[in-house]
Amino acid sequence: GGINAEAFILAGPRAEISFDPSTSKAAIVTCGGLCPGLNSVVREVVMCLSRQYGVKDIVGIPKGYRGFLYPEEWKSLDEGGVQNLHNQGGSMLGSSRGGHDTGAIVDSLVNEGINLLFVSGGDGTVRGASKIAEEVKRRGLAISVACIPKTIDNDIPLIDRTFGFETACEAACEAIKVANTEAAGFPFGLGVVKVMGRNSGFIAMHSSLGSCVADLCLVPEVDFYLDGKGGIVDHLYERLLVNDKAVVVVAEGAGQKLMAELGAAGEEVKDASGNVLLDDVGPWLCKQLKQRLDERLEEASIHGDKLTLKYVDPSYMVRGVPPNTADNLYCLQLAHNAVHGAMAGLSNFIVGSVNTKECYVPISMVANKRNVIDTSHQSLWEMVVFSTGQPSFQTNDDKDDKDAITTASGGTTI
């Protein structure tokens, strides 16, 4: 018993398959925000279906789930057409948020003779894929639904990492290096970099560690405060006096509670996927730091220097780029294993690496759950606190020593 007793089916090709390749028809759809590697996933699904199984009737559904309603706009896909997709950012199929109508989507699959469906998207998309699989089962249809989870935030639970994450961290590191150069060029220079991470701060954490120049990393999982002993203002003031510069990396979802407490939060608004639109922490944080540090630094400087602040927001440059080599390889593995699982007759699953092993995971085990930074179990977060020298903002009461599902990227499931 216990949460660690779960076992998953190892991914890979099977000796027997459930579909006749000569009569099969496959569809691929990408949904939600863009992510490095989406085109690689499309390419490798097509390549594996065509080369390994001989499935030649493959279509791409444009513009996310809403595209199922317009079969006349579907794109025929073949090896020649996807050959160089891995060198391009974005998705050749386009994407969108929302637009999910389970009954209409299954009707469209039936009408167009689709028996293999491959879906790539984030948590909302994965839940939508599960609804499709459940409706297919309810109707007694022979249609496999396979999901290749996508999110640069790395917030899909159980699996070690999601594709595009390493590329996003690499791009974020470049932005941090720019901020560090700018900060070093002026007296009391402060570089502030905002990166993506709505509910999970993995990009901020990994890029802070990878850049080796961050003095402060702020993530959604750890509440922080500005003033007083142990606050970030005192920490940055000390760094600026000692080094004449400092670099802050902040995830977009950090500080939302503090902003609300200080009256800076706006009304709650949601996007088409149901995600709450966040208050913009970057400019707000810059303003708060400038107000609090200017006078103190001016008094400490023999030249009367105040804070020189440089703000860098690379958000869409992080997710709109082609995948790096590691992510490209990971996309190949995920896509091929998704095809192997679907051809074997499996459905309603995601494919991913669990403790370095490629596995098939039931969507029910990840739906409505999230992978967040593990701050309690000797994880990477403790290395961040050590590397930056920042306040931990935690006490022993915050530590949770209970059994937990942890991931190789420093996460835990909630």
HUKA-V64943 format. One record per residue. N is the residue number from 1. PSI is psi in whole degrees, 0 to 359 (* if undefined). Layout:
[[N;PSI] [N;PSI]]
This chain:
[[1;186] [2;163] [3;343] [4;8] [5;351] [6;141] [7;144] [8;157] [9;129] [10;138] [11;157] [12;174] [13;149] [14;156] [15;329] [16;144] [17;161] [18;352] [19;145] [20;112] [21;327] [22;338] [23;4] [24;151] [25;126] [26;150] [27;145] [28;137] [29;142] [30;135] [31;160] [32;200] [33;157] [34;161] [35;138] [36;126] [37;351] [38;316] [39;327] [40;321] [41;314] [42;313] [43;311] [44;330] [45;315] [46;314] [47;316] [48;316] [49;315] [50;311] [51;318] [52;331] [53;347] [54;18] [55;119] [56;343] [57;93] [58;133] [59;152] [60;133] [61;116] [62;150] [63;38] [64;201] [65;328] [66;338] [67;340] [68;337] [69;352] [70;71] [71;338] [72;344] [73;359] [74;148] [75;129] [76;133] [77;138] [78;175] [79;316] [80;323] [81;340] [82;5] [83;317] [84;17] [85;328] [86;346] [87;2] [88;142] [89;174] [90;205] [91;126] [92;340] [93;347] [94;174] [95;173] [96;167] [97;149] [98;205] [99;16] [100;119] [101;98] [102;308] [103;315] [104;323] [105;315] [106;321] [107;317] [108;320] [109;316] [110;312] [111;327] [112;3] [113;28] [114;129] [115;0] [116;116] [117;128] [118;123] [119;132] [120;121] [121;183] [122;203] [123;318] [124;320] [125;319] [126;318] [127;322] [128;320] [129;322] [130;320] [131;321] [132;313] [133;321] [134;321] [135;322] [136;316] [137;319] [138;324] [139;353] [140;35] [141;149] [142;74] [143;126] [144;137] [145;114] [146;140] [147;129] [148;101] [149;139] [150;124] [151;123] [152;343] [153;347] [154;35] [155;15] [156;124] [157;161] [158;315] [159;151] [160;315] [161;163] [162;154] [163;148] [164;341] [165;314] [166;323] [167;319] [168;318] [169;321] [170;316] [171;322] [172;322] [173;322] [174;319] [175;321] [176;321] [177;321] [178;314] [179;322] [180;319] [181;316] [182;316] [183;323] [184;345] [185;353] [186;153] [187;138] [188;50] [189;131] [190;118] [191;126] [192;124] [193;123] [194;128] [195;167] [196;155] [197;83] [198;306] [199;346] [200;130] [201;35] [202;320] [203;315] [204;315] [205;309] [206;320] [207;329] [208;315] [209;319] [210;329] [211;331] [212;19] [213;357] [214;137] [215;347] [216;130] [217;122] [218;127] [219;160] [220;332] [221;341] [222;115] [223;145] [224;169] [225;160] [226;307] [227;163] [228;177] [229;130] [230;3] [231;165] [232;336] [233;312] [234;319] [235;313] [236;325] [237;316] [238;317] [239;320] [240;322] [241;320] [242;315] [243;352] [244;11] [245;163] [246;156] [247;131] [248;132] [249;123] [250;129] [251;148] [252;335] [253;1] [254;152] [255;9] [256;320] [257;316] [258;320] [259;319] [260;319] [261;327] [262;10] [263;20] [264;0] [265;143] [266;186] [267;150] [268;124] [269;140] [270;151] [271;185] [272;340] [273;358] [274;5] [275;134] [276;127] [277;127] [278;151] [279;144] [280;101] [281;333] [282;296] [283;323] [284;315] [285;317] [286;316] [287;315] [288;318] [289;319] [290;313] [291;322] [292;334] [293;334] [294;305] [295;319] [296;319] [297;322] [298;320] [299;327] [300;342] [301;135] [302;342] [303;1] [304;28] [305;140] [306;183] [307;132] [308;106] [309;131] [310;123] [311;129] [312;125] [313;93] [314;17] [315;302] [316;341] [317;338] [318;326] [319;350] [320;11] [321;160] [322;157] [323;150] [324;181] [325;316] [326;316] [327;325] [328;316] [329;318] [330;320] [331;320] [332;312] [333;315] [334;313] [335;315] [336;318] [337;328] [338;318] [339;316] [340;317] [341;316] [342;317] [343;334] [344;356] [345;4] [346;154] [347;164] [348;45] [349;158] [350;159] [351;140] [352;173] [353;122] [354;114] [355;45] [356;3] [357;131] [358;125] [359;164] [360;123] [361;126] [362;137] [363;329] [364;337] [365;345] [366;346] [367;137] [368;23] [369;168] [370;144] [371;120] [372;165] [373;130] [374;113] [375;7] [376;338] [377;58] [378;50] [379;186] [380;334] [381;323] [382;328] [383;326] [384;312] [385;320] [386;313] [387;318] [388;337] [389;15] [390;161] [391;146] [392;338] [393;18] [394;153] [395;175] [396;334] [397;337] [398;344] [399;135] [400;110] [401;9] [402;161] [403;136] [404;152] [405;115] [406;159] [407;164] [408;338] [409;9] [410;29] [411;171] [412;158] [413;133] [414;*]]
